[in-house]
Amino acid sequence: MGRTARTFRECIRLERSRWDGFRRTLKPEDRERLDRLFEAALAHGDAGTMIVTPRISEVTLFATMMDLLKQNDELQRRVTTLENRLKG
């Protein structure tokens, strides 16, 4: 019998475990940031399954960049709102 293919989320978890040694050497606040990178990848897992032959590291980085852009957009919106209030 053949082996069942791993799910995309399982692959992300395996990739995350590959980084355990690196993670242990980080300062606690940086460990949290690394964890957030993989959480972002897991949050975009449905989209990741659509890539025919995903490179998990690439998907993790792209998902993280998307998350950072989302946060940046929100911060930019808030800054614009505050600037408008100061002008008005």
C-alpha positions as CSV (number, residue, x, y, z in Angstrom):
1,M,0.0,0.0,0.0
2,G,1.2,3.5,-0.8
3,R,1.9,6.2,1.7
4,T,-0.6,8.9,2.3
5,A,0.7,12.3,1.3
6,R,1.3,14.7,4.1
7,T,-1.1,17.6,4.5
8,F,0.2,21.1,3.9
9,R,-0.2,22.0,7.5
10,E,1.7,18.9,8.6
11,C,4.5,20.0,6.3
12,I,4.6,23.4,7.9
13,R,4.7,21.8,11.4
14,L,7.6,19.6,10.2
15,E,9.4,22.6,8.8
16,R,8.8,24.4,12.1
17,S,10.4,21.5,14.0
18,R,13.4,21.7,11.7
19,W,14.0,25.2,13.1
20,D,13.9,24.1,16.8
21,G,17.7,24.3,17.3
22,F,17.7,27.8,15.9
23,R,14.7,28.8,18.0
24,R,16.3,27.6,21.2
25,T,19.2,30.0,20.7
26,L,17.0,33.1,20.2
27,K,16.0,35.6,22.9
28,P,12.5,35.0,24.2
29,E,11.0,38.0,22.2
30,D,12.7,36.7,19.0
31,R,11.3,33.2,19.7
32,E,7.9,34.7,19.8
33,R,8.5,36.4,16.4
34,L,9.7,33.1,14.9
35,D,6.6,31.4,16.2
36,R,4.5,34.1,14.6
37,L,6.1,33.4,11.3
38,F,4.9,29.8,11.3
39,E,1.5,30.8,12.7
40,A,1.1,33.1,9.7
41,A,2.0,30.2,7.4
42,L,-0.6,28.0,9.1
43,A,-3.2,30.7,8.8
44,H,-2.7,30.7,5.1
45,G,-2.7,26.9,4.9
46,D,-5.8,26.7,2.6
47,A,-4.0,28.8,0.0
48,G,-0.8,26.8,0.4
49,T,-2.6,23.6,-0.5
50,M,-3.2,25.1,-3.9
51,I,0.5,25.1,-4.8
52,V,1.2,21.9,-6.7
53,T,4.7,21.3,-5.3
54,P,5.1,23.8,-2.5
55,R,8.4,24.6,-0.9
56,I,7.3,25.0,2.6
57,S,9.9,27.6,3.5
58,E,8.8,29.8,0.6
59,V,5.1,29.6,1.5
60,T,6.0,30.4,5.1
61,L,7.9,33.5,4.0
62,F,5.2,34.6,1.6
63,A,2.5,34.1,4.2
64,T,4.5,36.1,6.7
65,M,5.1,38.9,4.3
66,M,1.4,39.0,3.6
67,D,0.7,39.2,7.3
68,L,3.3,42.0,7.7
69,L,1.7,43.9,4.8
70,K,-1.7,43.5,6.4
71,Q,-0.3,44.9,9.7
72,N,1.4,47.7,7.8
73,D,-1.8,48.6,6.0
74,E,-3.6,48.8,9.3
75,L,-0.9,51.0,10.9
76,Q,-0.9,53.3,7.9
77,R,-4.7,53.6,8.1
78,R,-4.5,54.5,11.8
79,V,-1.7,57.0,11.2
80,T,-3.8,58.7,8.4
81,T,-6.8,58.8,10.7
82,L,-4.7,60.4,13.5
83,E,-3.2,62.9,11.0
84,N,-6.6,63.9,9.7
85,R,-7.8,64.5,13.3
86,L,-4.9,66.7,14.0
87,K,-5.5,68.7,10.8
88,G,-9.2,69.0,11.5
